[in-house]
Amino acid sequence: MAVVLDMVNFGRGTTKLPHSVLLEMQKELLDHKGIGTSVPEMSYRSSDFAKIINNAETLVWELLAVRDNYEVIFVQGGGSSQFCAVPLKLIGLKVAECGAWSAKAAEAAKKFGTINIVHSKFGNYTKIPDPSTWNLNSDASSVYYCTNEMVHDVEFDFTPDVKGAVLVCDMPSHFLSKPVDVSKFGVIFAGAQKNVGSAGVTVVIVSDDQLGFALRECPSVLEYKVQAGNSSLYNTPPCFSIYIWGAVAMEKLSSIKSKMIYEIIDNSQGFYACPVEPQNRSKMNIPFCIGNVKGDDALEKRFLDKALELSMWSMKGHRSVGGIQASLYNAVKIEHVWQLATFMKNFWRLL
């Protein structure tokens, strides 16, 4: 009898979903909880969808221990829309540029006013500059930073001290993978497609102090106060993505999983090489080259082809950096990472 292996998605984009969630979705696709219709067909103004979105909001409150003076809203447009929403409300922005997404945020913010990049790019994005070298402007109203730059895979392991400015946190790929002290931030936003669901919905957590504050008028769809006042239903929400959000079970094993792969990289006598400084390595997205620090194209293609034969896919590095990248989001189980670790050991030792 042929053995069919579970296909494991190690991609940096849309995440693997837990098998139990996929089965639940399959079961309820034609008839959601006996109401006679599916979620994609459901009116977002209905009481049935209200239960779905209220459940998703409650999950955020419980998992992050969000305080009473914060609002949780669900919007469309991904992080890119928030690159515009945040500076429209809080221009006077300072940006800590340590990766591709910070650079995109800075470029977007320039359209709305003057920004101050607290530390410009130096060479490749392989580390986070020492905060003592940052050029913080005491007159600026807010500071934006991206906690986990998933293109170059640099991760903050600390919360920056921004000297009283409003701290804005873009948390693209490790949202709900570790505890977060929400009280330190004015705004947090993250896409769902990494750890908590499928593409199409972005969660924004905004403090009441910033909810009504705006230095200029915003379009209604980007105005937090409007979205919060309408329970994220001001315009048509991404209903199915919000439904999936509420169905995904969280696993906070990122440190254990990433250690398994980094140990193989670091003990491979240079066969595998990670470009990121050890103290700034991401626990969610692990980049590495094969053969040498610049990578061997033939070896990397061979690695990817063999991995696909073994039911592991989507590990080709981002087009701007190349190499290999394995993303270990919440639904990627310990046994999946063990499968990858075993393959990496065998690939190295059997060459």
N, C-alpha and C positions, 0 to 999 in steps of 0.2 A: 504494500500500500504506500502511495506517495505521501510524504509529509509536507503539509502546507504551512510555512512559517508565517507568523504575524509580521506584516510589513511595518517597519519602524520608520517614521518620518523624523529625521534629524534636521529638518530644514529650519532656517532662521526666520522664515516668513510665517505663513499660516501654520499653526501648531498641529501636532497629532492630538486627536480627541480620544479620551478614554473609551475602550470598547463598550463598557456598560452604558455610557452616554449615547453612543451610536445606536445601540440596541433599543434604548428608550426612545430615541428620536424615530427609529424605524417603526416601533410599535405605535407611536402616537401621531405619525405623519398624516394618516387619513382621518383620524378621529382623536382630537386632543382631550383626554380625560373624560370621554363620553359625552362631549357637548355637540358632536355631530359635524364638526368642521376642523380643518387643520389650522395651525398657527399662521402660515403664510396667507390664508384666506380670511383670517380673523380681523375684525375692525379694531383698530388701535384705540378706539374710544369705548370699547366694550368693557364690561366688568370682568370678563374672562381674561382679557389682556392686562387689565389693571392688576390682577393677581400675579401675573407673570412678571411685570416690571417692578411691582412692590417686593416680590420675592428676591429679585436680582439686587435691588437697593438694600434690602435687609442683609443679604450676604456680605455686601461691602461693609456695612456697619459692623457686622459681627466679626468678620475676618481682620479688619483693620482697627477695630475699636474706635471708629470715627466718633468724635465728640458731638454734643448737641449743637454746637455753634458752627457746624459745617453742613453743606448741602452736597448731595450726590446726584449728578445728572448724567444722562446717557445721550450722546449726540453722534452725528455722522461726521465724516470728513477726516478721520484719523488725526495723527499728531500734526499734520500739515495745516489743518484748519485752526488748530490751537496756536500755531506759530503766528497767525494773524489775530486771533481772538485775544491772546494775552497782551501783545503790545498795544492793541487798540484801547484796552482798559488801563494798562499800566506802563505806558511808554515813559521812558526814562530808564529803559531796560539796560542791564549789564549782562553780558553773556560769558560764561566760562567755556571756551572753545577747546574741546579735547577729542573731537571726533566728527564724523560726517554729519550727524544730526544736529549737533550744536552749530556747525557751519551753516546748515540750511536754515535753522532758526534765526541766526544772525542776519542772514541775507533777507529773509522775509521781514524782519523787524525794521530794517533800514527804510522800508517803504512808508513807515509811519512816524519816523522821527530819528533822532540821533541816538546811536547806541555806543556803548563802551565795551570792547572785548577785553576782559580782564587778563587774559593770557592768550596771545596769538599762537597759531600753529607753528611748531618747530619740527622740521623733518616729518617723519611718519608719526601717526597717532599711536604711540606704543606705551604711553604712561600719562598719569595725571600730574601736572606741575605742582610743586610745593605751594600750598596756599600763601606762604610768606612772600612769594614772588608775584602774586596777583595784583593787578592794578585796579583795586576797588575804588569806585567813585562814591564818596559819601553823600553826594547830592541826588544820586539816582534813586528812583522809587522802588525798583525791584531787581532781582537777580534771577536769571534763568540758567538752569543746568540740566544736562541729561545724565541720569544716574548710571545707565548702562548703554554705551555706544555700540550697538550690535553689528555695525559694519566692521569696525576695527577691534571690537570686543574689549574695550577698556571700561572698567567698572569702578565707581566711587564706593569705598568702604567706610565713608564718613559723610556727615552732613555739614556742608560749608557754613562757616560763621560769616554772615553777610552784614554785620554791624547795624542791625535794626531794619534793613530793607526787607521788603516782601520777597520771600523765597518761592520761586516757581520751579516745580520739579516735573520734568518729562521722564516718565518711567516706562520706557517702551517694551522691555522684554524680561523684566524680573518683577513686575507688579504681582503682588500676592504670593511671591515666592519666599518672602522673609518678613519679619515684623517691621513696621514703619511707624515712627512717632509722628502722626499726622499734625499734631499741634505745632510743629516747627515750620509748617508750610502755609503759604497763602493759597496756592493752587497746586494741585497734582493732576496730571492727566496721563492716560495710558490706553493703548489699543487692546482689544480683547483677544486678538488672534494669536497671541503668544502663549499665555498661561491659563486663560479663563474662557476660551470659547472660540468662535469663528470670526472671520474678518467682517467688518462692516459697522462695528460699534466702538465708540471711544467713551470711557468713563472719565468724568471730570469731578474732582472733589475740591470744593472752593469754600473758603471760610466766609462766614456772614459778614465780616469786616470788608472783604473784597467783593462781595456779591453785588452790592449796589454802587461800588466805587467805580468811576470811569473818568478818565481825563479827556475823553471825547466820546461822541455818540457812536455806538456800534450797530451794525446790522442786527436785526432781531434774532436771526438764527445763531449769531455768535455772542449774544448777550446772555450772560449767566443768569441774571435776575429774571429775565423773561422765561428761559428754559426751566429754571427751578420753580417759578411761580405757576408753570403749566405742567409740573410733574414730568418733564422731559417729553411732553406731548404737544408742544407748540406747533411743530410740523410733524409730518409722518416719520415716526422713528423706525430704525432697523429692527422690526419686530422679531424676526426669526433669530437674529444674532443675539438679541436680549434673552430670548427663550433659552438658547444654548448656554449662555452665560450662567443662568440659574441652575442648569443641570450638571455643570462640571464640578467634580469633587477635587478639592485642593490637596496636593501633597507637597510638603515643605522639606524636600530631601536634596536641595540643590548642592549643598556643601559636600555631602557624601558622594553624590553622583559625579560632580566635577573633579573631586580628588582622585577618583578611580582613573580618569583619563589623563589628568595632568601628571600623575605619577608615572604612567607609561611614557609620556612625552619626555619627561625629565630624566628618565632612566634608560633611554634608548641610545645613548652614546652619540647623539646628534642625528640619528636617522629621522626622528620627528623633531621639529623645531617650532616653538611658539614665539611669535614676535613681541608679545606683550610682556612688560615688566612683571615679575611674579606678584608684587604687592598690589598691582592694579588689574589682575586678570579677572575676567568675567566668570561667574559661576554658571551662567545661563548659556553663553555662546563661546565655544572653545575653538579658536583658530589654530591651525598648524600647517606647516609645509613638510614635504617628504623628500628625503634624500640629502638636503642641505637647507641652510637658512633661507635661500631664495626659492627653493622648491625645484623638483625635477618633473617637468610636464608629463613625460612618459610614465614615470612611477605613479604620479597622482592620478592619471587616467586609469592606469591598471588597478589602483586602489579603489577608485570609485566604481569601476566595472565589476570588480570582484565583490564589493560590498553590496551592489545591487543584486547579484546572484544569490547573496545570503539574506535578501529581504531588508536591506538597510539602504535608504535612499535620501536624496536631496542634501548631500553634504558638500557640493561644490561651493567654494568660497565666493563671496560677493564679487561681482564683476570688476569693481574698482581695486580690489586687493588680491584676488586670486587665491590659490592654495585650497585648503580644506577647512570646513567649518562644521562642527557638530553642535547643535543646539539641544539643550537638555531641559526642555520646559516641563511643567508640572506633570503632564500626562505621559511623559517618557519615564517608564518605570525603571527600578533598579535592575531588573533582569534584562531590560533592553540595553542599558549602559554596559552591563556585564557582557552581553553579546558583542557590543562594539569593542570593548576592551580586549576580549579574547581574540577577536579578528585582528586588531592592531598588533597584538603580540605575535600572532602567527605570521602575519604579513611581513613583519620586520625580521623575524628569526628564520623564516623559510626561504628568503631571497638568496 
